[in-house]
Amino acid sequence: GDAEWLGMRVFTPASVIVLLAGIAMVLDAGIGFTPIWILAGLGGIAFTIIVGASFLGRESGRLKALISERGGSDPEVIRRRDRIFLVSRIDLAVLIFVVAMMVLKPA
């Protein structure tokens, strides 16, 4: 139930700050945006911001309301919960990819 509140008020602003800091560091270093690891990292962060703000936060709020209305064992609640888990796992995989790109810096 707290996922919607945290997502919209903590995680999304923090993600935007990370994206802006990444852009600022690239500009400050003067290396440009052409290396694939920079594009992959910035693109991955942008992807997670969009997914979090447009789906995960809002769907968590809808799921909370649906649980209040129908209970936790309702088939629609279970279907929506499982969809949130799937999207969350994909989002996590993208974040792990971003971290790998930043650490390994493949040419």
N, C-alpha and C positions, 0 to 999 in steps of 0.2 A: 503493500500500500504506500510505502514511502518512496518507492522508486520514481514515481512521477515527480514528486516534489524535489527530490535530490537531483534527478536528471535535468530538470529545467532550471533549477536555481544554483546547482553546484557543478555538475559534470559538463553541461553544455558551455557555460562561461569558461570553465577551466580548459576545455578542449579548444575553444577559440583563442584563448591566451597562448596555448602551446603552438597552435598554427601560426599565429602572428609572431611569436618568438622565433619559430623556425624560419619564417620569411626574413625577419630582421637579421638573424645570424647569417643567412646566406648572403644577404646584401652587404653586411658588415665584412664578411670574409672575402667578398669580391670574387667568388668562384663561379657565380652564375647559376642558373637554374637548369642547365643542360645535363649534368650527371644524372644517370638513371636512378641512383640511390636517393638523390634529393627529390626528384619528381615522384618516386614511389612513396617516399616518406610523407611528403606534403599531401599527395593525393590520398594516401591511406588515412591520414588524420582528417582531411576534409570529408572523406567517405564516412568515417565514424561519427563525425559531427552531424552530418545529414541524417544518417540512420538513427542516431540517438534522439535528435530533436524532432524528426518527422514521424518516427514509428515507436521506438521503445518507450519514451516518456509518455506519449499520448495513449498508447495501447495499455500501458500499465495502469493509467488512470481509469480507462474504460473497464479493464479487468477487475479493478478494485470495486467499482460500482456494480458490476455483474455478480461478483462474489457476494456482495451485500444483499443483492436481490434474490439470487438463486441458490447460493451456497457453494462450497468448494468442490463438491462432487458432481456438479452438473456437467453433462457432456460438452456443452459449449464453453464452459469455463476451462475445462481440461484441454480442449482444442486450442483455445486462445493462449493458455499458459504454455502449452508445448510449442506454439509458434513463437512466442516471446523467447523461450529458451533457445530455439533454433537460431533465431536472428541474433541473439546475444552471443552465442557460440561463434557464429560467423564474424561478428564484430570483434570478438576477442582474437580470433585467428588473424584478422587484418591488423590489429594492434601489435600482435607478436611479430608479424611480418614487418611492420614499420620499425620496431625496435631492432630487428635483425638487420634491416637496411641501414639504420643509423650506426650500428656497431660494426658491421662487416664492410660497409662502403664498397660494394662490388663495382668493378670497372665496367 
